[in-house]
Amino acid sequence: MRFTMKKLIIYLAPLLLWSATKAQVLFSEDFDSYPSGDLISDLSSTIPDQGGWLSGSSSPQTANLIVTPETGKGNVIVAISNGTSPIGVVNFRQAYGTIDALWNNRTTGNNILKFEYEFYGSDNFNIHGQIESQGSTLINVTPQSYLNRIAANYWDTTSNKNIILKNYNTTIFPYDTWLTVEIFIDYNTNDVYFYLPTLNLQATGTFSHNRIPDGISFYIGALNQSSVVKLDNIKLSALQTLPSYLVSTSEFVSSKFTIFPNPVTDVVTITNSENIGIEQIKVFDISGKTIKLLNFHNENKVQLNLGDFVAGMYLLHIKTNAGTAIKKVVKK
């Protein structure tokens, strides 16, 4: 069994690295200390291999994970179809018990989890980079070129909730370039954040649970013979505060919505261009009294008839599949 000192140090000392914003690095992997070749010598083994990584899957693994040097990046992981099938599938993870131990020993007050990784993909591919909890996905981002989209999901209360960060049905999927994924779970406010800085993609959501992270895993699938998928710079941190480049759920979702006309005489249209589904709208008057409540079925464009409202300003609380937006409308 291969096991590097770099990883052992990370396991035993989770309070190592701090930034000016009190970012505590709990786990870090850049693959630079490993020799070129297989990351995991036996993909069916349940025994951790170098770096604590293992696959341990009973399902056939039809792709290999190769440590490969890349100019300007050091070593990276490349998933390569092993030729037994036109489709390659491989998954790998950290051994259970390591991530929850790191999280449980974080510095008091560092209650925001940040998970990040870099990926590169060409042709048909599907990547799930995720944090796990209790045998389920706690949070992840899933670039899916074969579906022309980048998706995400997270555990909200009793099940996983899916979010489409961007559909690429009318634009070209971002192939053949390194992209960074950043995922946050704010246990102080029960909010989650997804951010891909190069693509300027951001989404938010809310949750209600007490689940903690207990695993890191990656699944790479839909690899045909010409596909290339690479991973690098995996990191898990505990923060005191969110980065300034993230906005709150309501601010972010509100910025995506347009209402017109405003002021309005009777019918107002509420819409967005990012396929955010509207679930419910509550209308409040300036005293905070609920005037109207309407339920919808995840439409991204709806209309409200305010013709029988008295003149004045009203607040629209728009509950969506990406959080709650708050917009003002003036009734003439």
C-alpha positions, 0 to 999 in steps of 0.5 A: 500500500502506498501512502504519502507523508504529505497526506498523513500530515494533512490528516493529523494536523487539520489546523495548518493553513490560514489566510487573511480571511481565516480560511482553515485548510482541512484537506488538500490534494494536488497529486504533485508528490506522486509518481506518474502512473496509476493513482490507485493500483487496484480499483476494486480494493477497499484499502486506501492507496496513495493519498488515502484514495480508493475506489472499492467499487463492485461495479466494473471500472472501465476507465483508469486514473492516471497521474500525469505531469502537465506543463504549468500545473505539475501533476494532474489526474487523467481519466482514460477509457481502458478500451474494454468499452466505448464508455468509460466509468470510474469513481474514487473517494477518500476513505470514510472517517477521514473527512468528518474527523477533519471537520469535527476538529476544525477551529471553533467558529469556522462554520462555513465549508468550502469545497473546490476543485479544477476540471478539464473536459473534452468530448463526451463526459460527466463529472460528479465532484461531491461532498458526501454525508450519511451515504448520500450527496451533501453537495456537488457540481456536475459538468455534463457535456453530453447533456449540454449543461452544468448542474448542481445539487444539494441535500435540502431537508429530506432529499436532494434538490437539483439546480441547473447552473447553465444550459448550453443548448444555444451556446457552446459548452466550455470544452478543452479548458481548465475550470474551477468549481467552488462550493460553499455550505454556510452552517451559520445561515443554512445557505449553500452557494455554487460558483464557477468564476471563469464562467461567471456562474453562481447559484444559491439555495437554502437547507434545513438539516444537521448533516455534516460532511463525511466524504469526498468522492468523484465520479467520471462517466460517459467517456468515449474513446476520444474523451479526456477528463482531468482533475487537479487541486482538490481542497476542503476548507473551513471559513469564518466568513463567506468571500466578498464575491458571493452575494446572499441568496435573496440578492443573487436571485433577485438580480435575475428577475425582471418585472414589467411594467413597473409602475403597473395598472393591472397585469405585471409580468415576472420573468427571468432569462436563466430558467429559474423556476417560480414555485410561489409568490406572496404579495405584501403591502408596506405594513407587512400584511400578506395580500395575495398568495399564488402557487406555480409549477416552476415556470420561469415567466408568470403574470399577476393581476393587480388591477383590484389593488389600491394604489401604492407599493407592494413587495413580491416574495418570489420563492424559486428553485434557487432561493427567494427573490424580493422585488418591489412593484408600484400599483398606479 
